[in-house]
Every structure is written in structure tokens, then in C-alpha cells.
Amino acid sequence: QVQLVESGGGLVQAGGSLRLSCAASGRTFSSYSLGWFRQAPGTEREFVAAITRSGYSTYYADSVKGRFTISRENAKNTVYLQMNSLKSEDTADYYCAALQGPLYSGSYYSSSQYDYWGQGTQVTVSS
């Protein structure tokens, strides 16, 4: 089992940057694939980015491709989401999630595939 704690959210102007972090407990962090999702008020939770256990492969939603970067440091049990060129439509609660095992190309974007979730961190982008 793994516990996830996000940090790094806040208020930023459009065009600015934020880096979210997600620290995980446990000694088997490298055995988990990881993802970031977000949920704006009144909307469903949506996929943002995912990274394989090794960190070799990453996946992004079209809406953030070229602006966001997911990375991980297995030695620190931490996954990051670097968010650049932020837009007002990026405003949401951001959640990290862990999947025990490999990512599959046909399902990495589905929240139901993930086993563990953090409590979320709020990101507000002012225009």
C-alpha cells in the first residue's frame, strides 16, 4: 500500500509556472506507475499526465502537451508535475495517483485503473 501527499499548488497568473510534487510512503515506490489528474468544479476528473515505473515513458493529455512535464525521482519517492504557460482553464484540484504495475497504452488515462490517490492540491490561474 502507498500513501500519496501532493504539494505545490497555489495562485498564479496566466502565463506563469508551478511545480507540483507528490511524495509517496512505502519502500516499493518504483513498482508503481504514476499519474496526475485534475478536477475543476462541476466537472469530472480528467487525465493530465502519466509516467511509467522506470520514468522512461510519459503520456499527456492533448490540452497540456508541450506545457506540462511529468517526472519522477524513485530515490526520493516523489513524482513531479512541472506546469508552464498556465492558462485559466488549468484551474482545478490536482491529484496524483499510483497504479501498482505497468501502464498500458489503452488505459493509462482512465482514473479507474489507479489504485491509490492523494488528497489533492488546488491550482488557481488568474487571467
C-alpha positions in Angstrom: 0.0 0.0 0.0 1.2 3.5 -0.7 0.1 6.9 0.7 0.4 10.0 -1.5 0.6 13.6 -0.5 0.6 16.4 -3.0 2.0 19.9 -2.5 3.0 22.9 -4.6 -0.4 24.2 -5.6 -1.4 27.9 -5.3 -2.4 31.0 -7.1 -0.5 32.1 -10.3 -1.1 34.5 -13.1 -1.8 33.2 -16.6 1.5 32.5 -18.4 3.2 31.6 -15.1 4.6 28.3 -13.8 4.1 26.0 -10.9 5.7 22.7 -9.9 3.5 20.2 -8.1 5.1 17.4 -6.0 3.7 14.2 -4.8 5.5 12.3 -2.0 4.8 8.7 -1.5 5.3 6.5 1.5 6.5 2.9 1.3 9.5 1.1 0.1 8.2 -0.1 -3.3 7.7 3.3 -5.0 9.5 2.2 -8.1 6.9 -0.6 -8.6 4.2 1.9 -9.2 3.2 3.7 -12.4 2.1 7.2 -11.6 -0.3 9.7 -12.9 -1.7 13.2 -12.4 -5.4 14.0 -12.8 -7.3 17.2 -12.3 -10.9 18.2 -11.5 -12.4 21.6 -11.9 -15.7 22.5 -10.1 -18.7 20.9 -11.7 -16.6 18.7 -14.0 -15.4 15.1 -14.0 -11.9 14.2 -13.0 -9.7 14.2 -16.1 -6.3 12.8 -17.0 -3.4 15.1 -17.2 -0.2 13.0 -17.4 1.3 9.6 -16.6 4.7 8.1 -16.2 6.0 4.5 -16.3 7.7 2.8 -13.4 11.2 3.5 -14.9 10.3 7.0 -15.9 11.3 6.2 -19.4 7.9 6.8 -21.0 5.4 9.6 -20.4 1.9 10.4 -21.6 0.0 13.6 -21.7 -3.5 14.9 -22.3 -3.6 16.9 -25.5 -4.6 20.0 -23.5 -1.3 20.1 -21.7 1.1 18.6 -24.2 4.1 20.9 -24.6 3.3 22.9 -21.5 3.4 20.3 -18.7 6.1 17.8 -17.8 5.8 14.8 -15.5 8.9 13.3 -13.9 9.8 11.1 -11.0 12.7 10.5 -8.6 12.4 7.0 -7.4 15.2 7.6 -4.9 13.1 10.3 -3.3 9.7 8.5 -3.7 8.4 11.6 -5.5 6.6 12.4 -8.7 6.5 15.9 -10.1 4.3 17.9 -12.5 6.0 21.0 -13.9 3.4 23.3 -15.3 4.4 26.1 -17.6 2.5 28.6 -19.7 -0.5 28.2 -17.4 -4.0 29.2 -18.6 -7.1 30.0 -16.7 -8.6 26.7 -17.9 -5.9 24.8 -16.0 -7.6 25.9 -12.7 -8.5 22.8 -10.8 -7.7 20.5 -8.0 -4.8 18.3 -9.0 -4.4 14.7 -7.8 -1.6 12.3 -8.1 -2.4 8.6 -8.4 -0.5 5.4 -8.2 -1.1 2.2 -10.2 0.6 -1.0 -8.9 2.2 -2.4 -12.0 2.8 -1.3 -15.6 0.9 1.3 -17.6 -1.0 0.1 -20.6 -1.3 2.3 -23.7 -5.0 1.7 -23.9 -5.9 2.6 -20.3 -3.3 5.0 -18.7 -5.8 7.8 -19.0 -8.6 6.1 -17.1 -8.9 7.0 -13.4 -10.4 3.6 -12.6 -7.0 2.0 -13.4 -5.3 3.6 -10.5 -5.2 2.1 -7.1 -4.2 4.9 -4.8 -4.9 8.6 -4.7 -3.7 11.7 -2.9 -5.9 14.3 -1.3 -5.3 16.9 -4.0 -3.8 20.3 -4.2 -5.5 23.4 -5.6 -4.2 25.3 -8.6 -5.8 28.6 -9.5 -4.7 30.5 -12.6 -5.8 34.1 -12.8 -6.3 35.8 -16.2 
